[in-house]
Amino acid sequence: MRILVLSDTHGDFNSCQRALDAQTNADAIIHCGDGKAELQYIKDHYTDIPVIGVCGNCDFHTKQQPVEVVELGGKRFFVTHGHLYQAKYTLSNLVYAAREQKADVLLFGHTHQAMTDYDEGLHIMNPGSCAGYFASYGIVEITPKGEIVTNIVKLNTR
């Protein structure tokens, strides 16, 4: 299973669409907030696969929840934007919340800094901001053996 992970699109439909076009084989799409309009666009146009999204600190007047816990490919995902867990200052609160939900994968945004990590059974990913010149997104691959592989993809490279 291949999951496209976006965050912090902030109205940049061009970069968002480029990421979507580059990952046409995605089996699911997750948006980690700060892109209410882009998330709605994805939900409207990608109806044949699961689309999961949470609200971020810049997503006003939305029905999206700040946290979603979902199961995809036999793995449990804790998805949030990060602002409610002080993600710009520490990962500890996010990791604790994900572990409390028995997550295999923690996905968050907010910092605009792409990163992946692994900590005692928990895969951690921030896909970075999919907006502007340094736009990036993430891929989570669940192999047929149930292994989890994370990767950051940069849209604009020289």
N, C-alpha and C positions, 0 to 999 in steps of 0.2 A: 504494500500500500504506500502510495506517495501522497504527501500532504504539503500543499503550498501554504506558507505562513507569511502573512503581511502584517504590517503595523504602521501607524503614524503616516498615513498617506496624505493627510492634511489637504485634500482637494486636488492633489496631483493625479488626475485621471490618466494622463499620458504614461507616467511611470507605472501606475497600477496596471494599466492595460498591457504594457510591455511585459510585465511579470506574468500576467495571465496568459499572454500569447506564447511566452517562453516555456510555460508549464502546462501545455494542453493535455498532457497525460496524467495530471493530478487527479487523485481519487477523492479528494476533499480539499476544502479551502478554509483556513482559519484567519480571521482578522483580529488583531490584538488591540483595537481601539484607535481613537483619533482619526476617524475616517468614516463618519456616519453615512455620507452620501455614496462613497465608494463601496461600502459594505452593502448598501441597499441595491446599488447597481449590480454587484456580484450576485446577490440573492435573486434579483430579477432575471439575470441572464445565464446563470449556471444552475438551473433547476434540476439537472440530472445527477448532481452529486451533493453530498452534505456541505453546507456552508454554515460555519459557526462564527459568531462575532460577539465582542464585548464592547461596552462603552469606555471611552477614555475621558480624561479631564477636559478635553475640548469638544466633546460630543454632547451638546445641549439638546434638551427636548427629544430624548430618544427612549424607546422601549427596551433597548438592549440592557442587559444586566452587567454589572461590573465584573462578575466572575461566572465562568461556565466550567463545569466538570463534565467531560464527555468521554465516551469510550469509542475508539476507532482502531480497527485492526487488532482488536484484542488487548489494546493498551489504554490506560487511563491518562487523560490529559487534563491538567489544571491550566486554564486560560484566563488571563486577566491583563489589564493594561499596565498596572504597576504603581500608579499614583497613590492608591489607597494603602500600599505596603511600603512606601518610602523608597521605591526602587532606585531613585537617583543617589541615595546615600548608602544603601546596604541591600544585599540579596538575602540576608538572614530571614527577614519577615516573609518574603516570598517562598523561600525554601521550606520554612516551617509550615506555612499554609498548605503548600503542595503535599508535603509529607502527611499532614493531618488528614488530607483527602485521599491518602494512599495512591498518589499519582506516580506514574512512570515517567511522565514528561511535564515539565513546567514551561509554559510559553507566556511571554510578557513583552511589553514595549516600553513606551514612555521616555526612555533615556536617549533614544535615537542612536544608540551605540550597539552595533551588531556584535553578538557574542554567542558562543556555545560552550557548554561545560558539562561535566559529569561528576556527580557527587554521591557516592555510596548508593547506587541504584537509581538515582534521579538524573534524568537528562534535562538540561536547562538550556533554553534558547531565547534570545532576543534577536529578532530578524533585522533590527535596525529600522530606520525610517525609509519607507518606499516613496520618497519624495525628493525632488531636487537632484543636483549633480551627483551626490554621493549615495544615491538610492540603492537599497539592497532589500533582499527578501530571504526567507529561509525555506529549506526543504527538510521535512522529516520523512524518512523512509523506514518502513517496517518490513523487514525481509521475510521471506517465506519461513525462515527458522525462528521468527519472532524477535530478531535483533533490531535495535533502534539505531539508525544512523542519522546524524544531523549535519546540515551543511548550510553555509551562508553564500548567497550569490549576489555579486555586485552588478548592477545594471550598467553603470557608466565606468568603463575602465579605459585607460590609455595604453 
